[in-house]
Amino acid sequence: MKHYDFDTPIDRHGSDCFKWDALPAMYHRDDLTPMWVADMDWRSPDFVLEAIRRRCDHPVLGYTMPSDGYWQAVTAWLDKRYNIHTSKECLHFIPGIVAGISYALLCLTQPGDRVLVTTPVYPPFLNLPKESGREVACSPLKINNGRFEIDFDDFERRAEGCKVFIMSNPHNPAGTVWGTEVLQRIADICERKGLIVISDEIHADLTLPSSPLRPSATSPCEGEERKHVSYSTVSPEAARHSITFMAPSKTFNIAGLGSSVCCITDATLRKKFFGWLDGLGVAGGNIFAFTAAEAAFAQGDEWLQQMLDYLNTNVQMLDEYLKTKLPKVKAVLPEASYLAWLDFSAYGIPHKELADRFIHEARVVMNDGTTFGGDDYEGCFRLNLGCPKAQLLEVLDRIKDILQ
């Protein structure tokens, strides 16, 4: 078995990566550590890079199409990991999930239609509907025992009159894993209210094992491993009224290749949306998007397991650090993904001042919590844990120093 290295720092400066190279223009300093944009600071898998190199051995980079091997790798991955028994006919390539959600809104709704989301939530879920002339109905999540939960009474009230529910499954920020019971309740409400569900499951592969420090809140039996449940699999109704988006991009740190996939079970919904996509001409991904995704899904099991083990120790380290050195911080720690939600409001520092101190004193860039749903999330920030342990510890020490 090959051992993969997640400890060695990778210098990404000068590679035109948004996470690192955008900071000098944004904050006018070059000494910041980015813990924000949701990609990882680990090396992309060697088997993915090698597949790209092999493709480059051919001297022509012309128009391309997804190979049979690509579709076989995708369907096998979905079947093996999520019990999604599908075929090539039910799948469609998408050049990124944010783009896919935007396409779905344009295809399935009209200006003035209402779109339901649960906040705090990934900012494009709020911005895409607004920028296309739709209205956004926000159902705030509750925090109970250190994890996000849906207020179903509020959710059902706000679902009235909505056309679409955009769901983050697992939830972003903080990687809350919605169990089968929660998803079935969502499906029941959306079926009765006539909503189409767009399920963004980009973090599904990053579901972490439960640990003694953080027992699984989604497992029915003590000691059972936490599992991602794909929304479309919980009931025939959920399958009929949903669109599922998945991607290898977060899982294997290849977001720059723009490779995602859309899965629709219902033939009528599939014909409408896939036909609309084909009319736009967005099915033709670049050569390396197909090549990399096929390699990742076909060869990625061992790399992914080692990465998840490493990531889980990062989460545990954060948990222990907060308890012992920053006990005032209220955290929602990830059950999936490498994203943590940190609430610093107990320190009594105004939000803008706190944000400035993180940048200019701690020299740490996190995602501002207010971008995930407005002023209700002042004092909150999203922290990216997808980095070497030494980088995470250094950042936490800097944060501690400016708060104490």
C-alpha positions in Angstrom: 0.0 0.0 0.0 1.3 3.4 -1.0 1.6 6.1 1.7 0.5 9.5 0.7 2.0 12.6 2.2 -0.3 15.3 3.5 2.3 17.0 5.9 4.7 18.5 3.4 3.7 22.1 2.6 3.1 22.9 -1.1 4.0 26.5 -2.1 1.1 27.6 -4.3 2.2 31.2 -4.7 2.6 32.1 -8.4 0.3 29.3 -9.6 -2.6 31.7 -10.3 -4.6 30.0 -7.6 -7.4 32.2 -6.3 -7.0 31.0 -2.7 -3.4 32.4 -2.4 -2.6 34.7 -5.3 -5.8 36.8 -5.0 -4.9 38.0 -1.5 -2.4 40.8 -2.2 -4.9 42.6 -4.5 -7.7 42.2 -2.0 -5.9 43.1 1.2 -2.8 44.9 0.0 -0.4 42.7 1.9 1.5 39.5 1.0 2.0 37.8 4.4 -1.5 36.3 4.8 -2.4 32.7 5.3 -5.6 31.8 3.4 -8.0 29.5 5.3 -11.0 30.4 3.2 -11.6 29.2 -0.4 -12.7 25.6 -0.4 -9.9 23.8 -2.0 -7.1 21.9 -0.2 -3.4 22.8 0.2 -2.4 19.2 -0.4 -0.9 17.8 -3.6 -3.5 16.5 -6.1 -3.3 12.7 -6.4 -0.4 11.4 -8.4 -2.6 9.0 -10.4 -4.7 12.0 -11.6 -1.6 14.0 -12.6 -0.2 11.0 -14.4 -3.4 10.5 -16.4 -3.2 14.1 -17.5 0.4 13.7 -18.5 -0.4 10.6 -20.5 -3.1 12.5 -22.4 -0.6 15.3 -23.1 1.6 12.7 -24.9 -0.9 12.9 -27.8 0.0 15.9 -29.9 -3.6 17.0 -30.6 -5.9 18.6 -28.1 -9.1 18.9 -30.2 -12.8 18.7 -29.4 -13.4 15.9 -27.0 -16.2 13.8 -25.6 -16.6 11.7 -22.4 -15.3 8.2 -23.0 -17.1 5.0 -22.0 -14.4 4.6 -19.4 -15.4 8.0 -17.9 -19.1 7.0 -17.6 -18.2 3.6 -16.2 -16.0 5.2 -13.5 -18.8 7.6 -12.6 -21.6 5.1 -12.4 -19.4 2.6 -10.5 -18.5 5.3 -7.9 -22.1 6.3 -7.4 -23.3 2.7 -7.1 -20.5 1.6 -4.7 -20.5 4.6 -2.4 -24.1 5.9 -2.4 -26.4 3.1 -3.6 -27.3 5.3 -6.7 -28.0 2.7 -9.3 -27.9 4.8 -12.5 -26.8 4.7 -16.1 -25.2 7.0 -18.6 -28.6 8.1 -19.8 -29.5 9.6 -16.4 -26.2 11.6 -16.1 -25.0 14.8 -17.7 -21.6 16.4 -17.5 -21.6 19.9 -15.9 -18.7 22.3 -15.9 -19.0 23.1 -12.2 -21.9 22.8 -9.7 -22.4 26.5 -9.2 -22.9 26.7 -13.0 -25.2 23.7 -12.8 -27.4 25.3 -10.1 -27.6 28.5 -12.1 -28.7 26.5 -15.2 -31.3 24.7 -13.2 -32.8 27.9 -11.8 -32.9 29.4 -15.3 -34.5 26.3 -16.7 -37.0 25.5 -14.0 -38.1 28.9 -12.6 -39.1 32.3 -13.8 -38.2 35.8 -12.6 -40.2 36.5 -9.4 -40.4 32.8 -8.4 -39.4 32.0 -4.8 -36.4 29.8 -4.0 -36.0 28.2 -0.5 -32.6 27.8 1.2 -31.5 27.0 4.8 -29.1 29.5 6.3 -26.2 29.9 7.0 -25.5 28.5 3.6 -22.9 28.6 0.8 -23.2 32.2 -0.6 -24.0 31.3 -4.3 -27.2 29.7 -3.0 -28.3 33.2 -2.0 -26.7 35.1 -4.8 -27.6 33.1 -7.8 -31.4 33.4 -7.3 -31.2 37.1 -6.5 -29.0 37.9 -9.5 -31.4 36.1 -11.8 -34.5 38.0 -10.5 -35.8 35.3 -8.2 -36.8 35.8 -4.6 -35.0 33.9 -1.7 -36.9 32.5 1.3 -34.4 31.7 4.1 -35.2 29.2 6.8 -32.6 29.6 9.6 -30.9 26.5 11.0 -30.7 25.9 14.7 -27.5 24.8 16.5 -28.1 21.9 18.9 -25.4 19.9 20.6 -22.8 21.5 18.3 -24.4 20.7 15.0 -26.8 22.4 12.6 -30.4 21.2 12.6 -33.4 22.1 10.5 -36.4 23.9 12.2 -39.0 21.9 10.3 -41.9 24.1 11.4 -40.2 27.1 10.0 -39.0 25.2 6.9 -42.5 24.1 6.0 -44.0 27.6 6.5 -41.3 29.2 4.3 -41.7 26.4 1.6 -45.2 27.6 0.9 -45.2 29.3 -2.5 -41.6 28.3 -3.4 -40.7 26.5 -6.6 -37.3 25.2 -5.7 -35.3 24.2 -2.6 -31.6 24.4 -3.1 -30.1 22.0 -0.6 -26.5 21.6 0.6 -26.1 17.9 1.4 -23.7 17.7 3.4 -24.3 21.2 4.5 -21.9 24.0 3.7 -20.7 25.7 6.0 -19.6 23.1 8.6 -20.3 19.9 6.8 -23.4 18.8 8.7 -24.5 15.3 7.5 -28.3 15.1 7.0 -29.4 11.6 8.0 -32.1 9.5 6.3 -34.8 10.7 8.6 -34.1 14.4 8.0 -34.0 13.9 4.2 -37.3 12.0 4.3 -39.0 14.8 6.1 -37.6 17.3 3.6 -38.9 15.0 0.8 -42.3 14.8 2.3 -42.6 18.6 2.6 -41.3 19.3 -0.8 -43.5 16.7 -2.4 -46.6 18.2 -0.7 -45.6 21.8 -1.5 -44.6 21.0 -5.1 -40.9 22.0 -4.9 -38.1 20.7 -7.0 -35.1 19.9 -4.9 -31.6 20.8 -6.2 -29.2 18.7 -4.1 -25.6 19.9 -4.1 -23.7 16.8 -2.8 -20.2 18.0 -3.7 -18.9 17.2 -0.2 -20.4 13.7 0.0 -17.1 11.9 -0.6 -15.6 13.9 2.3 -17.8 12.3 5.0 -15.6 11.7 8.0 -15.6 8.7 10.3 -17.1 9.3 13.7 -14.5 9.6 16.5 -14.5 9.3 20.3 -14.2 13.1 20.5 -17.1 13.6 18.2 -19.6 10.7 18.2 -21.7 10.4 15.1 -25.1 12.2 15.4 -26.3 10.5 12.3 -25.7 6.9 13.0 -28.5 4.8 14.5 -26.2 2.6 16.5 -23.3 3.6 18.8 -20.0 3.0 17.1 -21.5 2.8 13.6 -19.6 4.8 11.0 -21.2 8.0 9.7 -22.5 7.8 6.1 -23.6 10.2 3.5 -27.2 9.6 2.2 -27.9 10.9 -1.3 -31.2 12.7 -1.3 -32.6 10.9 -4.3 -32.3 7.5 -2.6 -34.6 8.2 0.4 -37.9 7.7 -1.3 -39.6 7.4 -4.8 -40.9 10.9 -4.3 -37.4 12.3 -3.6 -36.1 10.6 -6.7 -39.0 12.0 -8.8 -38.6 15.7 -7.8 -34.8 16.1 -7.5 -31.7 17.0 -9.3 -28.4 15.8 -7.8 -25.0 17.3 -8.4 -21.7 15.6 -7.5 -18.1 16.1 -8.5 -14.6 14.8 -7.9 -13.3 18.4 -7.5 -13.4 18.8 -3.7 -12.7 15.1 -3.1 -9.4 14.9 -5.1 -8.5 18.6 -5.1 -9.0 19.2 -8.8 -11.5 22.0 -8.7 -9.6 23.9 -11.4 -10.6 21.4 -14.0 -14.3 22.2 -13.8 -15.6 18.6 -13.8 -19.0 17.8 -12.3 -21.9 15.5 -13.0 -25.7 15.9 -12.7 -28.0 12.9 -12.0 -31.7 12.9 -12.6 -33.9 9.8 -12.1 -37.3 11.2 -13.4 -37.5 10.9 -17.2 -39.7 14.0 -17.6 -37.5 16.3 -15.4 -34.4 14.8 -17.1 -35.7 15.5 -20.6 -36.5 19.1 -19.7 -33.2 19.9 -18.0 -30.8 17.9 -20.1 -32.5 19.2 -23.3 -32.0 22.8 -22.0 -28.4 22.1 -21.2 -27.7 20.6 -24.6 -29.4 23.6 -26.2 -26.8 25.8 -24.4 -23.9 23.6 -25.5 -22.5 23.2 -22.1 -21.9 19.4 -22.2 -18.5 19.5 -23.8 -16.1 19.5 -20.9 -12.4 20.0 -21.6 -10.2 17.0 -22.3 -8.5 17.1 -18.8 -11.8 17.3 -16.9 -12.9 13.9 -18.3 -9.4 12.4 -18.0 -8.9 13.5 -14.4 -12.4 12.5 -13.2 -12.0 9.0 -14.7 -8.7 8.5 -13.0 -9.9 9.8 -9.7 -13.0 7.7 -9.6 -11.3 4.6 -10.9 -8.2 4.7 -8.7 -9.0 7.0 -5.9 -10.2 4.8 -3.0 -6.9 4.4 -1.1 -5.8 8.0 -1.5 -9.3 9.2 -0.4 -9.2 7.0 2.7 -5.8 8.3 3.8 -6.8 11.9 3.2 -10.0 11.4 5.3 -8.0 9.9 8.1 -5.6 12.9 8.0 -8.5 15.4 7.8 -10.2 13.7 10.7 -7.2 14.2 12.9 -7.2 17.9 11.9 -10.8 18.2 13.0 -10.0 16.5 16.3 -7.0 18.8 16.8 -9.2 21.8 16.2 -11.7 20.5 18.7 -9.1 20.0 21.4 -7.5 23.3 20.7 -10.7 25.2 21.0 -11.7 23.4 24.2 -8.3 24.1 25.9 -7.2 27.4 24.5 -10.2 29.2 23.0 -13.1 27.9 25.1 -15.3 30.9 24.3 -15.5 29.9 20.6 -18.7 28.0 19.8 -17.9 25.7 16.9 -19.9 23.5 14.5 -17.3 21.0 13.4 -17.5 19.1 10.1 -19.1 15.7 9.9 -18.2 15.9 6.2 -15.9 18.3 4.4 -12.9 20.3 5.6 -14.9 23.3 6.7 -15.6 24.4 10.3 -18.0 27.1 11.5 -16.6 29.2 14.3 -18.6 31.7 16.4 -16.4 34.3 18.2 -19.2 36.5 19.4 -18.7 35.6 23.1 -15.5 37.8 22.9 -17.7 40.9 22.6 -15.7 42.3 19.7 -17.7 44.1 17.0 -17.8 42.0 13.8 -16.0 44.5 11.5 -13.2 45.0 14.1 -12.9 41.3 14.6 -12.6 40.7 10.8 -10.0 43.4 10.6 -8.0 41.9 13.5 -8.0 38.5 11.9 -6.6 40.0 8.7 -4.2 42.7 9.9 -3.0 41.2 13.3 -3.4 37.4 13.0 -2.7 37.5 9.2 -5.4 34.9 8.6 -8.1 35.0 6.0 -11.3 33.1 6.7 -14.7 33.4 5.1 -16.9 36.1 6.7 -20.0 34.5 8.3 -22.3 37.3 7.2 -21.8 36.3 3.5 -23.6 33.0 4.4 -26.9 34.7 5.4 -26.5 38.3 6.6 -26.1 40.1 9.9 -27.5 37.2 12.0 -24.1 35.6 11.6 -21.9 38.5 12.8 -19.0 37.1 14.8 -19.0 33.9 12.8 -16.3 32.8 10.3 -15.7 29.6 8.2 -12.3 28.0 8.6 -10.8 25.7 6.0 -9.0 22.7 7.6 -7.7 21.2 4.3 -4.0 21.9 5.0 -1.0 20.4 6.8 -1.3 20.1 10.5 1.6 22.6 11.1 -0.2 25.3 9.1 -3.5 24.7 11.0 -1.7 24.9 14.3 0.2 28.1 13.4 -3.0 29.8 12.3 -4.8 28.8 15.5 -2.0 30.2 17.6 -2.2 33.5 15.8 -5.9 33.7 16.3 -5.5 32.9 20.0 -2.8 35.5 20.4 -5.0 38.4 19.1 -8.0 37.3 21.1 -6.0 37.1 24.4 
